Amino acid sequence: MSESIKATRATVAIGGLTVDAFMLPDGSYRMSQIQASEAVGLSGRNVFDFLRSNALKTLLGEGYTDSVFESEQIEIESEGDKRGQSRFNSLPLEIVGAYWLWQSYRGNKKALSLCMALIVESLERRFDDAFGVVITEQERNRRLSQRNSQLERDLAKLGEGFAIDDEIRRERDYFESLLKQSGIDPYGLPSGDSNEGVK
């Protein structure tokens, strides 16, 4: 029987969100499947389905093989005087990012605001480095949390506008189908017969 991989745990703040972070002996990072899905308001089953979907292969390219991490259960190093071993289903950070991006693409507003906030923070870090600006992690986290909250509020307002547009489209589609059922082409020119009585 092969020896199980043991990870050390730390807590990471992503704006107002706090997650358990895990580091493997090789220095790579992992996040639990449950926390990846809960971060965008979904159940663990959702990420499980994503891992078996074509979407993941599309996002990561053809070189992806699900055997790389499938059912990769990681054991967590014992902390202090705690007894027993804990395990979790792990995801590499590139899979977590792909999952959040996919959820964003599918209209998950929580995922969209999280992805946007993280992208802006990543860009700011590079610009800060280029200009020699030093900012504490607490300040970065405060900014990320503030930005994420603002994006969520903006997306909620935007969503209301999209809902009105969706209602208009549904109504148009309904009336278009009624016209077609009656043998009328809604986008066709009127036939010459219908204009005979008009002078």
N, C-alpha and C positions, 0 to 999 in steps of 0.2 A: 504494500500500500504506500502510495507516495505521500510525502510530508506536505501538509497543507500550508498555503501561503498565509503569513500573518501580516496584518496592516496595523499601523499606528494611527490613532484618531486625533483630530484637532477640530476646533470649531471655526468656521469661516463665516463672516458676515458679508452678504451681498446686498448692500443697501439695508432695507428693513428686514430682509430675509436672513435667517441664520440656518446654516446646514452643517452636518458633520462632514468633514473632509478626511480622506484616508490616504496614507502614503504607503506604498508597497516597498519591500526591501530593495527593489531596483531603482527606487526614486520616482516611479510613476505615480500619478494621482488617480483616485477613484472617488465616485460618489455612489450612494445607494440608489437603486432603481426607484424605490418608494419616494425618497426625497426629491429625485429629479422630477417625478410626476406631480408630487404635492406642491412643488414650487410654482407650477403653472395651473394649480387648482384641479388636478385630475387624479384618478386612482392609479394604483400600481399596475392594474391590469392593462391600462392604456399604454404604458411604456413597454410592457411585455408584448403587446400586439405590434407596436412600432418596430421592435427588434426583429420581428418575423416578416415585416412588410417589404415591399419593393422600394418604398420611399427611402429607407435607410441606405439601400444599395445605390439608389440614384444619387443621394446626397454625398455619399462617401466614395463613389466610383466603383468601377468593375473589380478592382483589386480587393475589395472588401470580402471577407469571409466571416460568416457568423460563428464559426468555430473558434475565432479569436477570443471571444469573451462569453460565448453562450453558457448560461448557467454557471458563470464563474462566481462561486461562493468563496468569499474571503473571510478568514478568521480574524477577529480583532484581538490585538495584544491585551492581556489582562492589565487592568489599571489598579495599581496599589493593592489593597486588601480584598478586592472583589474576587469572588470564586466563579469558576465555570468559564466557558468560552462563548462568546457571541459571534454570530456569523451574519453576513449580509450579502445580497446579490449586488454585485458591483457593476459599474459602468465607467469606462474611460471617459475623460472629459470631452473628447471629440464626439463621443456618442451622445453625451448630455447636451452639448451644443447643437448637434444635428437634430435631436429630439425637440429642443426648445424652438429651433428655427422652423421645423416642420409644423409644430403646433401654431406658431406665429402665422405661417403660410395658410393654415387651415382656418384662420380667423380667431384663434384664442387670444383675446386682448391682453390677458395677463402675460402670456408668453411674448407677445409683440412688445409690450412696454419693457419687459425684462431684457429682451434682446437689444432693443434700441438703447436702453440705459447702459448696458455693458459695452456696446459698440462705441458709444460716445466716450465712456470712461477709458477704453483701450486707446482711442485716438488722443484723448487728453494726456494720458501717461506718456505717449511718444512725443507729443508737442512739449510737454513740461520738461522732458529729458533733453530735447533739442535746445530749449531756452534756459536750461539750468534752474528751472523752478522746482522747489522742494515743497511737497505737500504731505502732511501726515496721513496715515491710513484712515484714522478716525474722520478726518476732513473729507477724504475721498468717499468714504462710506456714507457720510452725511449728505454729500452732493448726489451720490448715486441713489440714495433713498428718496431724496427730494425730487430728483429728476424722474424716477420711476413713478412716484405718486402723481406728479404733474402729467406724465404721459398717460397714466391710467385714467385720470380725470378727462383729459383731452380726448382719449379714445372713446370714453363713455358718451361724451357730447357728440363726437363724430358718428358714433354708432346710431344715435337717435336720428341723425340726418340720413344715414344709409337706410334705416328702417323705413323712413318715408319714401325714399326712392324705390326700395324693394316693394312696398305696397303699390306704388304707381305701376311698376313693372308687372306685378301679379294681375292687377286690374286690366292693364293693356292686353296681357296674354289671354286673359279670360274672354274679353270682348273679341279679340282676334279669332279665338277658337269658335266662338258663337257665329261669327260671320262666315267662317270656313264651313261650319256644319250646315249653314243655310245656302251653301254654294256660291258665296260671294268672296272674291279675292280682295282682301282688305287693301292691297297695294296695287291692284290693277286699275286701269283706266275704265271708266264706265262704258258699257257697250252702246252703240248707236241707237238701239231700240228704246232705251230708257229716256232719250232726249227728244223723241219725236214730237211730243206734245209741248215742248218748251220753245218759245219764240223769242 
